[in-house]
Amino acid sequence: FPEYGTTFNLVNAFILLVPAAISALGGGFLSDKLEGKSPMVKSYIVIFSNILSAPFAYLAFMNTDNFWFSTSMITLHWLISEAWYAPNMTMLQNTTSSQNQGSIVSIYCLMTTIVGVIGTGALGNFQL
């Protein structure tokens, strides 16, 4: 949708700011609330938030006719998928000694950023 360049920039910034933040906070709240019920709750939130969000990403990327439909699907994708972040960080911190928590979280953030950059660059070279 090249004709929506500026609009996409604004909408994408909103999506990454509001729905993604709501999802991350919601995932953290949900994992804290349900933590006592099962030791696997945090893992289940990470797994199922990504599985449940996948159809919305598929619909967004496969649609080439309607900018607003694609944008809506991406919004739903981010609203559901980012629930993984807080439980994931908590699992990292719970399995690491307190003196190493800062290093573990920093290394994790560094590695996810590196993989995101390399993955984006590598996939950007594929033409379907």
Rosetta blueprint (number, residue, H / E / L):
1 F L
2 P H
3 E H
4 Y H
5 G H
6 T H
7 T H
8 F H
9 N H
10 L H
11 V H
12 N H
13 A H
14 F H
15 I H
16 L H
17 L H
18 V H
19 P H
20 A H
21 A H
22 I H
23 S H
24 A H
25 L H
26 G H
27 G H
28 G H
29 F H
30 L H
31 S H
32 D H
33 K H
34 L H
35 E L
36 G L
37 K L
38 S L
39 P L
40 M L
41 V H
42 K H
43 S H
44 Y H
45 I H
46 V H
47 I H
48 F H
49 S H
50 N H
51 I H
52 L H
53 S H
54 A H
55 P H
56 F H
57 A H
58 Y H
59 L H
60 A H
61 F H
62 M H
63 N L
64 T L
65 D L
66 N L
67 F H
68 W H
69 F H
70 S H
71 T H
72 S H
73 M H
74 I H
75 T H
76 L H
77 H H
78 W H
79 L H
80 I H
81 S H
82 E H
83 A H
84 W H
85 Y H
86 A H
87 P H
88 N H
89 M H
90 T H
91 M H
92 L H
93 Q H
94 N H
95 T L
96 T L
97 S L
98 S L
99 Q L
100 N L
101 Q H
102 G H
103 S H
104 I H
105 V H
106 S H
107 I H
108 Y H
109 C H
110 L H
111 M H
112 T H
113 T H
114 I H
115 V H
116 G H
117 V H
118 I H
119 G H
120 T H
121 G H
122 A H
123 L H
124 G L
125 N L
126 F L
127 Q L
128 L L
